[in-house]
Amino acid sequence: MQRAPLRESKALLWLVMAIVMMNSGYTLTIIYPVWIPITLILLSSLLIPIAYFNPPKPNSSALLILSMAVLTVLGFIANASYSESTNWKDYISFLLLLLGSYLVSRVFSFNEIVKKFLFLMRIICLAAIFGFLVVNVFEAEGLLKTVKSVKELYYNGFLFLVLDKAPFRLTGIFWEPGVFQSYLYFGLLLELFYLQVKSRTDIILFFICAIWTMSTTAFFLLPIFGLLILAEKHKRPTFLFFLFLYLLAIILYWINFDLITNQLAEWFPIVFYKMLTENDSVIARQYSVIADFRLFWANPFWGVGRQNLESQAQLIYRQMGVFIDSRMSTVTAFLASMGLPFTLLYLAGIFRSWPKLVKLKRSKVLIIVIILTIITTEPFMHSMFFFIVFFALFDGGAIKEINPSPESKISSNGPTASLQNITTGSSSPVQLEAE
C-alpha cells in the first residue's frame, strides 16, 4: 500500500494547529515568551522540508509574504542605523511567524485547517464554561494554580484561564476576553460563509460565548452579523430596510449617547459602564492609539521599530500621566512600529482575503467592517491563525478548494444546516442575487 503524503497526516496537522493556537494569543506563551521562538522554530523545521520536497503551486500569496518580509527586513535595517536598542530577535520572531503562517496555509488543506480550528474553539468554549463553573459556582478556584502576567492574575486550567479580577467573564485560553470574542467571531465567519455544511451547535455556542465575554465590541458587532446574514439571505430591498433601521439607531444613539449608555449600563454594567468612566480599558484604547500616532508621525515610513515600540510608547504615556501596559489596536501598532508601507500592505491583504468568503458586494463590505472593527480594537500583531486565513484566502485558492455553494444541505449525521436553514428553518437553498 502506498503511504499517504506527510501533508495529509492528521497527527501532524493536530500538532501544527496546537502550535498555531499557542502563537495566537495563548496567555501562557505571553507569560512565558520563550515558548514563542521554540514553537515557531519547531513549526518551520516540520514544514520547510515538506514544502521543499513537495512544493505547492506558486500563487499571489507568495508575492504577498515576500513583500511583507522585505519591508520587515528593510524596517529593521533602517531602525538599526539610528537606534542602538533595535533588537534583531524580535524581527526574526516576526519573520518566523509570517513564514510559519504561510507554510501552514500552503502545505495543508485550508478546509481541514478550518475544521480543526472550529473543533478547538468548541473545546475552548466548553472548557471556559467549565472554568466559570469551577470558580464562580463551585468556588473551587483553590484547585487551580495561579499565573501572573504584567498586572493580571489568572486561574490556570491550561485549556481555560479565568481572570481573577473578572472571573464572570469568559477568556478561553486567551489573555483578554476581547481577544476570545474576536476568535469566536472569526470562527462564526468561517462556519457561516466558508464551510458547506454548518453546525448549529457551534454557531449557537460561539454566539453565547461571545456575549459571555462581556466585551463591548462583541455587543456592537452583533447587529453587524445580523445584517450580514440578512444580506446573504434576503434580496436588496429587505436588506436596505434593515440597514436603514440600523443606521437610524446609530444616529439616535450618538445624539442621546449619555442617556442610552446610562440605561445600557444599568442593564449590562460590566459591558457598558466602562464607556462612562475612565477605567483601564478605556484609557488603554484611547491613549495607546494617541501614542501610536505620535510615534508614527515621528517616523512615518519605517516606524520606530518593533522592539522600540513599547519603550517609546511608555515615554509618551508618562508625559500624558497615564499607566498602560497593553496595546489595543493592531493597525496603529503596525503604523507606529513598522511604518506606512507595511501597514498599507497588511490592510490591502485584508481587503483582498476575508471578503472572498462571500459573493455579494454588500456582504463583502460588512465583512470588511467586522474585520476592521476587530483589528482596530484588539491586538492581532502576533496572531498566527489570523495570518493563516490572510494568506489562504488572499489568492482565492482556499475558496476554490471546496467551491462553496449556497446549495448546502442538512447533514443527516449531526446538528448541521445550511445558512438558509439556520436563519429561516427552510430547506430551500439560499438564492444569491447578482450585483
Secondary structure by P-SEA (a helix, b strand, c coil): cccccccccaaaaaaaaaaaaaacccaaaaacaaaaaaaaaaaaaacaaaaaaccccccaaaaaaaaaaaaaaaaaaaaaaccccccaaaaaaaaaaaaaaaaaaccccaaaaaaaaaaaaaaaaaaaaaaaaacccccccccbbbbbcccccccccccbbbccccccccccccccaaaaaaaaaaaaaaaccccccccaaaaaaaaaaaaaaccaaaaaaaaaaaaaaaaacccaaaaaaaaaaaaaaaaaaaaaaaaaaaaaaaaccccccccccccaaaaaaaaaaaaaaaaaaacccccccccaaaaaaaaaaaaacccccccccaaaaaaaccccaaaaaaaaaaaaccccccccaaaaaaaaaaaaaaaacccccccaaaaaaaaaacccccccccccccccccccccccccccccccccccccccccc
